[in-house]
């Protein structure tokens, strides 16, 4: 897997992921909204950590230098 997430994209994903996880755990969301926020947050943090997004590959996107 070659990285396809750049520095700015990575920082935004990490920040958004942390916010979504905090929202799911601390804001009192119930049911599907809580699960959706938690899963989306974990995916954002995970893709930021490994610097690879499978959807970017499908659409031919890349936000980092080659």
Secondary structure, DSSP 8 states (H G I E B T S, - for coil): ------HHHHHHHHHHHHHHHHHHHHS---HHHHHHHHHHHHHHHHHHHHT--HHHHHHT---S--
